[in-house]
Amino acid sequence: MFIRLVLGISVVLLVVATPASAHVVAAGADLQLAQTIAGSEVTVVIRGTPEVPGPLYVDLIAHQPVHDLTIDLAVDGSVGTVRFQRDRPGTYPAVLHVRDGGPHELRLETSAEISVLPFRVQAPRPATWELVVYGGFGTTGLLLAAAIAAGARSRRPTAVALGGVGVVALIIAATVAVVSPHLGDRQRDPGRPNAQAFLTVTPDRPAVGEEFTVRFDLVDGATGQPADDLAVHHAALTHLVVTSQDGGFFRHVHPLRTDRGRLEARLTADRAGRYLAHAEFERTDAGGQLVSGRFDVSGPVPPEAAHPAAWTFPAGRPVTVQVDTGSTGLQSWLGMPGHLITRDRDGTFLGHAHEQSAMTSTSDGTVAVHGPELRFTVSFPRPGRYFGWVQYAEDFRIVTVPHLIEVTP
């Protein structure tokens, strides 16, 4: 009976313990959101809130000069506006103000584009499991002290009762302390449907040198409603890779959220032909997903694309490659030291590998990467010709190095 009581109390406390919410800006936690706006690659870093109401610290990491960018915070009376006009890349801090926890939005706006980034601010308070653990250990100490005092006064039944309750409190606190690292883990819903993606290009057949808009509209596969629950995935809501069929054009950008379930990016193509668009994202509490589409760019037939660096790999086996960047001043981009994006000739396969070297924080809020070497482990499902693009950040610049990959049987 005693064991059942202890287990019952432990289960109840574990059930009511509140797991950590995704996309929450809590004390000590930062949220990074990459955006490609007005032709500039930027990362908005929303720092952890020390208190609510209180300051909301926002850093803008610009990889290109930023012109006429406004960041607004507006929800439930929490209002702030910061304007950025920077002629060189770098990290630029700003301070906004929040009055309450809960859902908020950051609105990024230039004269040509607008993006709205939803996030949540969680008021800093101890988690339920912390209260249970500390309260349980504290209660145990008091009860055991009282039991010793009762025993010293020859009150044996009282001492036994107090000691028994103290043991119960100790067991509960120890149980919750052991499983507490898992209380913040959110379970993915295996039955949740994928989002369906509809690609639109405006104009529908852009010309070489003409700016055009690539738009993905995401809808829930079960309800048909806009899928507006994207999770932060490698420091962005969505990673959009647009390439020409011949591999001569490559852009890895982070589209703007312009409406519920709507993602847009503006591009300018420098060669004619068939183009492939791949969007990688993750829905909240669900798995990652890759959607794609095709469109054409009109203009003169271009010469064959040049890929100066070539690799040879066997099919079906993982291979680790080393890339010497020639730089000791590498920085983290999208939370990683480097990225390797691969694609087959037809566009039916897209791979994305990350470098995993050690990194250290720097005084300007960025993260320095040790090296100049970057290492990637990749594999290819079948023989053929593939394209690869290595990307890394150096002195706030995004460097892209193309490769031609021959995969042998």
C-alpha positions as CSV (number, residue, x, y, z in Angstrom):
1,M,0.0,0.0,0.0
2,F,2.8,2.4,0.9
3,I,4.6,1.7,-2.4
4,R,1.4,2.3,-4.4
5,L,0.8,5.6,-2.6
6,V,4.3,6.8,-3.4
7,L,4.0,5.8,-7.1
8,G,0.6,7.4,-7.4
9,I,1.7,10.7,-6.0
10,S,4.8,10.6,-8.3
11,V,2.7,9.9,-11.4
12,V,0.3,12.8,-10.6
13,L,3.2,15.2,-10.2
14,L,4.8,14.1,-13.4
15,V,1.6,14.5,-15.3
16,V,0.9,18.1,-14.1
17,A,4.5,19.1,-14.7
18,T,4.5,21.6,-17.6
19,P,6.8,20.7,-20.5
20,A,8.8,23.4,-22.1
21,S,7.1,25.0,-25.1
22,A,8.6,25.3,-28.5
23,H,9.6,28.7,-30.0
24,V,9.6,30.3,-26.6
25,V,11.8,33.2,-25.6
26,A,12.5,32.4,-22.0
27,A,15.1,33.6,-19.5
28,G,18.5,32.6,-20.9
29,A,17.2,31.2,-24.2
30,D,17.8,32.8,-27.6
31,L,15.7,32.4,-30.7
32,Q,17.5,32.8,-34.1
33,L,15.5,33.4,-37.3
34,A,17.2,33.8,-40.6
35,Q,15.5,36.0,-43.2
36,T,16.3,37.1,-46.7
37,I,14.8,40.5,-47.1
38,A,15.3,43.2,-49.7
39,G,18.2,41.2,-51.1
40,S,20.0,41.0,-47.8
41,E,20.7,37.9,-45.7
42,V,20.1,38.7,-42.1
43,T,19.6,36.8,-38.8
44,V,17.3,38.2,-36.2
45,V,18.4,36.9,-32.7
46,I,15.7,37.4,-30.1
47,R,17.5,37.2,-26.8
48,G,16.1,35.6,-23.6
49,T,13.9,37.9,-21.6
50,P,15.3,38.6,-18.1
51,E,11.9,39.6,-16.8
52,V,8.3,40.4,-17.9
53,P,7.5,43.3,-18.1
54,G,10.9,44.3,-19.2
55,P,13.4,44.6,-22.1
56,L,13.4,42.4,-25.1
57,Y,16.9,42.4,-26.6
58,V,17.1,41.9,-30.3
59,D,20.3,41.5,-32.4
60,L,20.4,41.9,-36.1
61,I,23.3,40.0,-37.7
62,A,23.6,41.4,-41.3
63,H,25.6,39.5,-43.9
64,Q,25.1,42.2,-46.4
65,P,24.5,46.0,-46.0
66,V,21.0,46.7,-44.7
67,H,19.1,49.6,-46.0
68,D,15.8,51.0,-44.7
69,L,14.9,48.0,-42.5
70,T,12.4,48.6,-39.7
71,I,11.7,46.0,-37.0
72,D,8.4,46.5,-35.0
73,L,7.1,44.7,-32.0
74,A,3.4,45.1,-31.4
75,V,1.1,42.9,-29.3
76,D,-1.1,43.5,-26.2
77,G,0.3,47.0,-25.6
78,S,4.0,45.9,-26.0
79,V,5.2,48.3,-28.6
80,G,8.6,49.1,-30.0
81,T,10.2,50.2,-33.2
82,V,13.8,50.0,-34.3
83,R,15.2,51.3,-37.6
84,F,18.3,49.9,-39.2
85,Q,20.4,51.6,-41.8
86,R,23.8,50.0,-42.1
87,D,26.3,50.3,-44.9
88,R,28.4,47.3,-43.8
89,P,27.8,43.8,-42.4
90,G,28.0,43.1,-38.7
91,T,26.0,42.6,-35.5
92,Y,23.7,45.4,-34.5
93,P,21.9,45.3,-31.1
94,A,18.5,46.9,-30.3
95,V,16.2,47.0,-27.3
96,L,12.4,46.7,-27.4
97,H,10.0,46.3,-24.5
98,V,7.5,43.6,-23.6
99,R,4.8,44.0,-21.0
100,D,3.4,40.5,-20.9
101,G,4.3,37.0,-21.7
102,G,2.6,35.0,-24.4
103,P,2.3,35.4,-28.2
104,H,4.1,38.2,-29.9
105,E,5.1,39.2,-33.4
106,L,8.2,40.8,-34.9
107,R,7.4,42.7,-38.1
108,L,10.3,43.2,-40.5
109,E,9.6,45.9,-43.1
110,T,11.5,47.6,-46.0
111,S,10.0,49.8,-48.7
112,A,9.5,46.7,-50.8
113,E,8.9,43.7,-48.5
114,I,7.2,42.8,-45.2
115,S,7.7,39.7,-43.1
116,V,5.9,38.8,-39.8
117,L,7.7,36.4,-37.4
118,P,5.5,34.9,-34.6
119,F,7.1,33.9,-31.3
120,R,6.2,33.5,-27.7
121,V,7.6,35.2,-24.6
122,Q,7.5,33.1,-21.5
123,A,7.6,34.9,-18.2
124,P,10.6,33.6,-16.2
125,R,9.4,31.4,-13.4
126,P,10.5,28.0,-12.1
127,A,9.3,25.0,-13.9
128,T,6.8,22.8,-12.0
129,W,9.3,20.0,-11.7
130,E,11.8,22.4,-10.1
131,L,9.2,23.3,-7.4
132,V,8.5,19.7,-6.8
133,V,12.2,18.7,-6.5
134,Y,13.3,21.6,-4.3
135,G,10.0,21.5,-2.3
136,G,10.3,17.8,-1.8
137,F,13.9,17.9,-0.6
138,G,13.1,20.9,1.7
139,T,10.1,19.1,3.1
140,T,12.1,16.0,3.7
141,G,14.7,17.9,5.7
142,L,12.1,19.5,7.9
143,L,10.2,16.3,8.5
144,L,13.3,14.3,9.3
145,A,14.4,17.0,11.8
146,A,11.0,16.9,13.4
147,A,11.1,13.1,13.5
148,I,14.5,13.2,15.3
149,A,13.2,15.8,17.8
150,A,10.1,13.6,18.4
151,G,12.2,10.5,18.9
152,A,14.4,12.4,21.4
153,R,11.3,13.1,23.4
154,S,10.3,9.4,23.4
155,R,7.3,10.0,21.0
156,R,8.0,7.0,18.9
157,P,4.7,6.9,16.9
158,T,5.0,10.6,16.0
159,A,8.6,10.1,15.0
160,V,7.8,7.1,12.8
161,A,4.9,9.0,11.1
162,L,7.0,12.1,10.4
163,G,9.9,9.9,9.1
164,G,7.6,8.0,6.8
165,V,6.1,11.1,5.3
166,G,9.7,12.5,4.9
167,V,10.7,9.3,3.0
168,V,7.7,9.7,0.7
169,A,8.7,13.3,0.0
170,L,12.3,12.2,-0.6
171,I,11.2,9.5,-3.1
172,I,9.0,11.8,-5.0
173,A,11.6,14.5,-5.2
174,A,14.3,12.1,-6.3
175,T,12.0,10.5,-8.9
176,V,11.1,13.8,-10.5
177,A,14.8,14.9,-10.4
178,V,15.9,11.8,-12.3
179,V,13.3,12.2,-15.1
180,S,13.3,16.0,-15.2
181,P,15.7,16.3,-18.2
182,H,13.0,14.6,-20.2
183,L,10.1,16.8,-19.1
184,G,10.9,19.4,-21.7
185,D,10.9,16.9,-24.6
186,R,7.9,17.3,-26.8
187,Q,6.6,14.2,-28.5
188,R,6.2,14.4,-32.3
189,D,2.7,13.4,-33.6
190,P,3.3,10.5,-36.0
191,G,-0.2,10.8,-37.3
192,R,0.0,14.4,-38.3
193,P,-0.4,15.0,-42.0
194,N,2.2,16.7,-44.1
195,A,1.6,20.1,-45.5
196,Q,0.7,20.4,-49.2
197,A,2.7,23.0,-51.1
198,F,1.6,25.0,-54.1
199,L,4.4,26.9,-56.0
200,T,3.6,30.1,-57.7
201,V,6.2,32.3,-59.6
202,T,5.3,35.9,-60.5
203,P,5.7,36.6,-63.3
204,D,5.0,33.1,-64.3
205,R,7.8,33.0,-66.8
206,P,10.4,35.5,-65.7
207,A,13.2,36.7,-68.0
208,V,16.9,36.7,-67.4
209,G,17.8,39.8,-65.3
210,E,14.2,40.4,-64.2
211,E,13.2,40.2,-60.6
212,F,10.6,37.6,-59.8
213,T,8.8,36.2,-56.7
214,V,8.9,32.6,-55.7
215,R,5.9,31.8,-53.4
216,F,5.0,28.6,-51.6
217,D,1.5,28.3,-50.1
218,L,1.4,25.6,-47.5
219,V,-1.9,24.0,-46.5
220,D,-2.6,21.2,-44.0
221,G,-3.1,17.9,-45.7
222,A,-6.2,17.0,-43.6
223,T,-8.0,20.3,-43.2
224,G,-7.0,22.3,-46.2
225,Q,-6.4,25.3,-44.0
226,P,-3.1,27.3,-44.2
227,A,-0.3,25.5,-42.4
228,D,0.9,28.3,-40.2
229,D,2.6,26.3,-37.5
230,L,6.2,26.1,-38.8
231,A,8.9,25.4,-36.2
232,V,12.3,27.0,-36.1
233,H,14.5,24.6,-38.0
234,H,18.2,25.2,-38.2
235,A,17.7,28.9,-37.2
236,A,15.0,29.6,-39.8
237,L,11.3,28.9,-40.5
238,T,12.1,27.7,-44.0
239,H,15.2,27.0,-46.1
240,L,14.6,27.6,-49.8
241,V,17.1,26.3,-52.3
242,V,16.6,27.5,-55.9
243,T,18.9,26.1,-58.6
244,S,18.9,26.0,-62.4
245,Q,18.7,22.6,-64.0
246,D,22.4,22.9,-65.2
247,G,23.6,23.8,-61.7
248,G,24.9,27.2,-62.8
249,F,22.5,29.2,-60.6
250,F,22.2,28.5,-56.9
251,R,20.5,30.5,-54.1
252,H,20.0,29.3,-50.5
253,V,17.6,31.9,-49.0
254,H,15.1,32.2,-46.1
255,P,11.7,33.3,-47.4
256,L,9.5,35.8,-45.7
257,R,6.3,34.9,-44.0
258,T,3.9,37.3,-45.7
259,D,0.7,35.7,-44.7
260,R,-0.6,32.6,-42.9
261,G,1.1,29.6,-44.5
262,R,2.6,31.8,-47.2
263,L,6.3,32.1,-47.8
264,E,7.9,34.4,-50.4
265,A,11.4,35.2,-51.7
266,R,12.5,37.6,-54.4
267,L,15.2,36.5,-56.8
268,T,16.8,37.5,-60.1
269,A,18.0,34.8,-62.5
270,D,21.2,35.2,-64.5
271,R,20.7,32.4,-67.0
272,A,17.7,30.9,-68.9
273,G,16.3,27.4,-68.6
274,R,14.5,25.1,-66.2
275,Y,14.7,26.0,-62.5
276,L,14.0,23.9,-59.4
277,A,12.8,25.2,-56.1
278,H,13.1,23.0,-52.9
279,A,11.7,24.2,-49.6
280,E,12.7,22.5,-46.3
281,F,10.7,23.1,-43.2
282,E,9.4,21.5,-40.0
283,R,5.9,21.8,-38.5
284,T,5.5,22.2,-34.7
285,D,5.6,18.8,-33.0
286,A,5.8,17.0,-36.3
287,G,8.6,15.9,-38.6
288,G,10.7,17.7,-41.2
289,Q,9.5,18.0,-44.7
290,L,10.9,18.8,-48.2
291,V,8.6,20.2,-50.9
292,S,9.6,21.2,-54.5
293,G,8.4,22.7,-57.7
294,R,9.7,23.8,-61.1
295,F,9.5,26.9,-63.3
296,D,11.2,28.3,-66.4
297,V,13.2,31.4,-67.0
298,S,13.3,32.8,-70.6
299,G,16.3,34.2,-72.4
300,P,19.2,33.2,-74.6
301,V,20.5,29.7,-74.1
302,P,23.5,30.0,-71.7
303,P,26.8,28.2,-72.1
304,E,27.4,25.1,-69.9
305,A,27.9,26.0,-66.2
306,A,31.4,25.8,-64.9
307,H,32.1,23.8,-61.7
308,P,35.8,24.3,-60.9
309,A,36.1,21.8,-58.1
310,A,35.3,18.1,-58.7
311,W,34.8,15.1,-56.3
312,T,34.3,11.4,-57.0
313,F,32.3,9.2,-54.6
314,P,31.0,5.6,-54.6
315,A,27.3,5.2,-54.5
316,G,25.5,4.0,-51.4
317,R,28.3,4.5,-48.9
318,P,29.0,7.4,-46.6
319,V,32.1,9.4,-47.3
320,T,33.7,12.2,-45.3
321,V,35.2,15.1,-47.4
322,Q,37.3,17.9,-46.1
323,V,37.1,21.5,-47.5
324,D,40.0,23.9,-46.8
325,T,38.5,27.4,-46.7
326,G,41.9,29.0,-46.2
327,S,40.4,31.1,-43.4
328,T,40.8,31.1,-39.6
329,G,38.0,33.6,-39.1
330,L,35.0,31.5,-39.9
331,Q,31.7,32.2,-38.2
332,S,28.6,30.1,-37.5
333,W,25.7,30.6,-39.9
334,L,22.3,29.0,-39.3
335,G,23.8,27.4,-36.1
336,M,26.4,25.5,-38.0
337,P,30.0,26.0,-39.1
338,G,29.3,25.0,-42.7
339,H,26.7,23.6,-45.0
340,L,26.9,21.3,-48.0
341,I,23.9,21.2,-50.3
342,T,23.8,18.5,-53.0
343,R,21.4,17.9,-55.9
344,D,21.2,15.4,-58.8
345,R,20.9,16.5,-62.4
346,D,17.2,15.9,-62.6
347,G,16.4,17.6,-59.3
348,T,14.7,14.6,-57.8
349,F,17.3,14.4,-55.0
350,L,18.4,17.2,-52.7
351,G,20.8,16.6,-49.8
352,H,21.8,18.9,-47.0
353,A,24.8,18.0,-44.7
354,H,26.2,20.0,-41.8
355,E,29.7,20.5,-40.5
356,Q,30.0,19.7,-36.8
357,S,33.2,21.3,-35.6
358,A,33.5,22.9,-32.2
359,M,32.5,26.6,-31.9
360,T,33.0,29.3,-29.3
361,S,31.0,32.5,-28.6
362,T,32.5,35.9,-29.3
363,S,32.0,39.3,-27.8
364,D,29.9,40.6,-30.7
365,G,27.3,37.9,-30.2
366,T,28.4,35.7,-33.1
367,V,30.0,32.3,-32.9
368,A,33.5,31.6,-34.0
369,V,34.4,28.3,-35.8
370,H,37.7,26.5,-35.2
371,G,39.4,25.6,-38.4
372,P,39.9,26.5,-41.6
373,E,38.9,23.0,-42.5
374,L,35.3,21.9,-42.8
375,R,34.3,18.3,-42.8
376,F,31.1,16.8,-44.2
377,T,29.8,13.3,-44.3
378,V,27.6,12.6,-47.3
379,S,26.2,9.7,-49.3
380,F,24.4,9.3,-52.6
381,P,21.8,6.7,-53.3
382,R,22.7,6.0,-56.9
383,P,25.5,6.6,-59.5
384,G,25.4,9.7,-61.7
385,R,26.4,13.3,-61.8
386,Y,25.5,15.6,-58.9
387,F,26.1,19.2,-58.1
388,G,27.3,20.4,-54.7
389,W,27.6,23.8,-53.0
390,V,29.7,24.4,-49.9
391,Q,28.6,27.4,-47.8
392,Y,30.1,29.1,-44.8
393,A,30.4,32.5,-43.2
394,E,33.5,34.6,-43.1
395,D,33.7,38.1,-41.8
396,F,29.8,38.2,-42.0
397,R,29.9,37.3,-45.7
398,I,28.2,34.1,-47.0
399,V,30.7,32.2,-49.2
400,T,29.4,29.7,-51.7
401,V,31.8,27.3,-53.5
402,P,30.3,25.0,-56.2
403,H,31.5,21.5,-56.9
404,L,30.8,18.9,-59.5
405,I,30.3,15.4,-58.0
406,E,30.7,12.1,-60.0
407,V,29.1,9.2,-58.2
408,T,30.4,5.8,-59.4
409,P,28.7,2.4,-59.0
